[in-house]
Amino acid sequence: MNLNRCSKLAVALVVLLAVAAVPAAAVSISGDAPGSVQAGAQQETTFTVADPFESYEEWTLQAETDLTDVTWQIVTFDNAGNQIDEATLTGQSVSYDFAASSGAVRAEVTIVGTVPSSNAWSWSYDPAQTITYAEFVQAQPGGASNTLETYSTRPYTTASQDARTAISDAEAAIQQAENAGASVGGAKSDLQDAIEFYNGGNFEQAVSNAEQAESAANSAASSAERTDLIIMVGAALVVLLLLAGGVYWYLQQRDSYDKLG
């Protein structure tokens, strides 16, 4: 076997190994879950299941959510976009069986549910409290399972949102004051108290402390700006006095020179 042929065989072997190393595309879930949801509000979102049979000819989709009064609608489609099957399931946890023999190549999963009341979660400013909007698991024959996607969202009430906004405004004011060189120790203390009240669910007090923090930060920033202005004016006056003194000295020297001349 000549060297040229050996080189070609080596290249072919590398290509075959590279192709073998590339994993097959797996089933995927896509959709736009809301970033935040208000307690008591009804939500509706549609997710798309793509490439359902790249890894398994048969498997079960398990779907869960923290929403309440939940309805799931699962619709499968063939290559031509024709509907194959439609199932309506209820409950926070449901299952749906996929089989390649059905001819399905895509599915749409629509969840309709209500955001639970605020006593269903613990409050937290940072990181923000979250609930599971929707979680999808691929359950395989034999008991193995794989989580495909988990969508989380931040629940809120009108009062909690007002408190979060007030705290955020205070944080921005403190940052601006610090950038101006102001001392913001008191404002930071008020801000920390506001966050603690938020985490405890006392939103009225959280707003009050956050507003105090913002006011203190703004006052500190204004004071720092006034101080800077005074320093700048003082420096300008010093320069002007030096210039005036220099001019006076020059005139005195010139007068003395003229008299001597």
Steps between C-alpha positions, in 0.01 A plus 500: 500500500653832395523804724244699298238230547581476870451874536161483329390214727617693805302807395191287433533337843526841670188621317306187597603537864402867498158421356450224754592737780229751407194426717158474341272796543286458808142602564473869590244727665468869413266776613484843659391476861430837668777641717255612770137422580246658733340291771147395404547577129427238234788411268516324165816395315568263213821295483627308197643148511744445212683183381300278736643168375867570441600293802203275581219350296274508803513718810279693741487876541450593863395860564476681834417852619441702816203671337156398623177404321717375217400372156753359251419466133740283299469495119727297270567564129645309205754619242229672296378696801184293535368437849539140614385497858362735763483436872366718781638422847442667836707528814836636609673180388406315180645243259467444125636205301691559175539225239687530169246270338244782525688697235532807721802722443401794719273581791359813659437501874278780630471561871218706650507561874469749784791647696466383862442742786795657678485260794625226266858632490764674713594859421853584394633818343835368374486243362134560428244242605402263217248230425511231234298620205551176307743208513526232233659159554565223248424169673657206321404133500653330802458793739784733394410866451653821372389855577455677168421854618399682817336842474492708817325832553485770768159528668395832649214697649427869452648576842813290445559660160471849650756402765736348243481815288568723803802290598632504146465880486687529831782277369536722194506817714766354730715398204471848352591659833803274537612590150482866608729421793232531767491311826193272493535287812163607637325448169646151469376415850148613409523300177600183682207547740268540199626175349453315828144630528439388141629151575265488798202602288461840671480700179360821646798535732733391221375789286540744789861399568586492131368854458705610802807339342437674169446837671818460708700405192369797303580736788851357530551538127381862508728574796794346318422704191480821708832417663658442163357830377635688802842344447493590133393860574766530771765367264386746233521789748851398600603496136343841443673644808832362384447646156400835650802495725722421207357784295539742793860394553571541129351850496695598810821376347429685177427824683820470698697436180341798326590732792858382502521550128 
